[in-house]
Each structure stands twice: as structure tokens, then as C-alpha cells.
């Protein structure tokens, strides 16, 4: 869905709060581990997706301030 934001924009906007909440949980789960236990390939891919979603103004303006 993320790779084709234009096609899925409506669904992503509708679920933007849940999406950011999920990102938060994964971020905490991954980066609270010791550095040697972090799966680097996944971490890089995850950060790329978070950046792509957070760069979409339409999605981010729908996210509540509390979630951010």
C-alpha cells in the first residue's frame, strides 16, 4: 500500500491514526533492543516506510496531535 500511496490515499488517510500508532509500537520494539540485536535490514526498510508516510501531507494532517 505504501509503495503506491496515490492508489491507496483514501484508505491511508482514513486509517492514519492507526498507522502512526503501529509505527510507534514497532519503533519502540525494534530500537529498545541492544544494537547488536537490531535487524538492520528491517530497521532500514522500516525507517524508509515511516519517512515516506510522514512526507505525505494529506496523511499527516489527518493524524491527531496526540498520536504524533
C-alpha positions in Angstrom: 0.0 0.0 0.0 2.8 2.4 0.9 4.6 1.9 -2.4 1.5 3.2 -4.3 0.3 5.9 -2.0 -1.7 7.6 -4.8 -3.8 4.5 -5.3 -4.4 3.9 -1.6 -4.6 7.5 -0.4 -8.2 7.3 0.8 -7.6 4.2 2.9 -4.3 5.6 4.3 -6.0 8.9 5.2 -8.9 7.1 6.9 -6.5 4.9 9.0 -3.8 7.5 9.6 -4.1 7.5 13.4 -3.8 3.7 13.5 -0.9 3.7 11.1 1.1 6.2 13.2 0.2 4.2 16.3 1.5 1.0 14.7 4.7 2.8 13.7 5.2 3.9 17.3 4.9 0.4 18.6 7.3 -1.1 16.1 9.7 1.7 16.6 9.8 1.1 20.4 10.0 -2.7 19.9 12.9 -2.5 17.5 15.1 0.3 18.9 14.8 -0.5 22.6 16.9 -3.6 21.9 20.7 -3.7 22.2 22.3 -2.5 18.9 23.7 -6.0 18.1 20.1 -7.4 18.3 18.5 -4.9 15.9 17.8 -6.5 12.5 19.4 -3.8 10.4 17.8 -4.6 7.1 14.3 -4.5 8.7 15.2 -1.3 10.6 16.4 0.5 7.3 13.3 -0.7 5.5 11.0 0.4 8.4 12.6 3.9 8.6 12.2 4.3 4.8 8.5 3.5 5.0 7.9 5.8 8.0 9.7 8.6 6.1 7.6 8.1 3.0 4.3 8.1 5.0 5.3 11.1 7.1 6.3 13.0 4.0 2.7 12.7 2.7 0.9 15.9 3.8 -2.5 14.5 3.2 -1.9 11.7 5.6 -0.1 13.6 8.3 -2.7 16.4 8.5 -5.3 13.7 9.4 -3.2 12.3 12.3 -4.3 13.7 15.7 -1.8 15.7 17.7 -2.0 13.1 20.5 -0.7 10.4 18.1 2.2 12.4 16.9 
